[in-house]
Amino acid sequence: IGKAIALRFAEMGANIAILYAGNDEAANNVRNQLTEKGIKAHAYRCNVGKYEETEATVQKIIEEFGGIDVLINNAGIGIGGALELATEEEVNIQMNTNFFGVVNMCKAVLPSMRKARKGKIINISSIGGVMGIPYQGFYSASKFAVEGYSEALALEVHPFHIKVCVVEPGDFNTGFTDNRNISEQTRLDADYGESFLKSLEIIEKEERNGCHPRKLGAAICKIVECTNPPFRTKVGPWIQVLFAKSKKWLPDAVMQYALRIFYAIK
């Protein structure tokens, strides 16, 4: 998704700073593709879950680029397993990347945006941040936290002409599926194991059959180009987007029943 967003922004002629925590080769390949298009692009290794490291990286970007006009918080990981059996380490990894990564990046970037009295922050949430997904509970919790944080932040930075938007993707066919960490304790558990594996099979099938990341990149660029973008944008397979929107008017019991049926929880 990050690559799709970067390449779509390159078509707009934007200068791009890429933050990554994993594969050097993958990040440098994207950077090289951008520079070949005549785009100023730098890649920075950074663990956004650590504020000091994040702040230092952001300051380096501001020095090299002269400022930051748009921040897209896209870092995210998934851990599959039962909430009850999640270890403290699993919970911390999930929340540090998906939620505190957003908090740290916003905290580091906002001073320069406030000084400029302009900017856009786009926080990537998930349809899993609209409804709780079984055996992806802490992923959903992290995305629900992003939603609440973004709502409050949008109000606080409004006087400085800074826009905050939330994008809620459904399933996209990316490396996220293969990189999901699986709780061995849940997989081997006598009560949860069978149900978990059935649900996980459905989750992975939907992800592999999901939309191409280019669709998400195009939706994000549209938000950036818009003077007054919507606060929330849902994007992905139409049936998932429709179901997520229906949460506003469907009774909770109906939503819970539908989710149990879909994820084969008996």
JOLINUR-V213403 format. One record per pair of residues at least 4 apart in sequence whose ideal C-beta (glycine too) atoms are under 7 Angstrom apart, sorted by the first residue. I is the first residue (numbers start at 0). J is the second residue. Records with the same first field share a line. If there is no record, write none. Layout:
BEGIN
I->J, J
END
This chain:
BEGIN
0->4, 73, 171, 173, 212, 215
1->5, 73
2->6, 29
3->7, 212, 213, 215, 216
4->8, 71, 73, 216, 219
5->9, 15, 17, 29, 33
6->32, 216
7->216, 217, 220
8->13, 15, 220
9->13, 15, 33, 36, 38
11->220
14->38, 39, 64
15->33, 38, 40
16->41, 43, 60, 64
17->26, 29, 30, 40, 42, 43
18->43, 45, 47, 56
19->26, 42, 44
20->44, 45, 46
22->26
23->27
24->28
25->29
26->30, 42
27->31, 42
28->32
29->33
30->34, 40, 41, 42
31->35
32->36
33->38, 40
34->38, 40
41->63
43->56, 59, 60
45->52, 53, 56
46->52
47->53, 74, 100, 103, 104
48->95, 96, 99, 100
49->53
50->54, 103, 106
51->55
52->56
53->57, 103, 104, 107
54->58, 107
55->59
56->60
57->61, 107, 108
58->62
59->63
60->64, 67
61->66, 67, 111
66->111, 115
67->108, 111, 112
68->118
69->119, 223
70->104, 108, 120
71->121, 219
72->100, 101, 104, 122, 123
73->123
74->96, 100
75->96, 97, 123
76->92, 93, 96, 97
77->135, 138, 175, 179
78->89, 92, 93, 137, 138, 180, 182
79->134, 135, 179, 181, 182, 199
80->84, 85, 134, 181, 182, 184, 185, 195
81->134, 182, 185, 191, 195
82->136, 137
84->182, 184, 185, 188, 191
85->89, 90, 137, 182
87->91
88->92
89->93, 182
90->94, 137
91->95
92->96
93->97, 137, 138, 141
94->98, 99, 137, 141
95->99, 100
96->100
97->138, 141, 142
98->102, 141, 144, 145
99->103
100->104
101->105, 122, 145, 148
102->106, 148
103->107
104->108
105->109, 120, 152
108->112
109->113, 156
110->114
111->115
112->117, 118, 159, 161
113->159
116->159, 160
117->160, 161
118->161
119->162, 164, 223
120->161, 163
121->164, 166, 219, 222
122->145, 149, 165
123->166, 168
124->128, 142, 145, 146, 165, 166, 167
125->142, 167, 168
126->130, 167, 168, 169, 233, 235, 239, 243
127->132, 135, 138, 139, 142
128->139, 142, 143, 145, 146, 167
129->167, 243, 246
130->243, 246, 254, 258
131->136, 139
132->138, 139
133->198, 262, 264
134->195, 198, 199
135->139, 202
136->140
137->141
138->142
139->143
140->144
141->145
142->146
143->147
144->148
145->149
146->150, 165
147->151
148->152
149->153, 163, 165
151->155
152->156, 163
153->157, 163, 230
156->161, 163
162->228
164->222, 228, 230, 232
165->230, 231
166->218, 219, 232, 234
167->231, 232, 233, 243
168->215, 234, 235
169->209, 235, 236, 239, 240
170->205, 206, 209, 235, 236, 239
171->209, 210, 212, 215, 235
172->206, 207, 209, 211
173->212
174->178
175->179, 206
176->203, 206, 207
181->186
182->186
183->187
184->188
185->191, 192, 195
186->192, 195, 196
187->192
188->192
191->195
192->196
193->197
194->198, 264
195->199
196->200
197->201, 263
198->202, 262, 263, 264
199->203
200->204
201->205, 262, 263
202->206
203->207
204->208
205->209
209->235, 236
210->214, 235, 236
212->216
213->217
214->218, 234
215->219, 234
216->220
217->221
218->222, 232, 234
219->223
220->224
221->225
222->228, 232
233->240, 243, 244
234->240
235->239, 240
236->240
237->241
238->242
239->243
240->244
241->245
245->249
246->254
249->253, 254
251->255
252->256
253->257
254->258
255->259
256->260
257->261
258->262
259->264
END
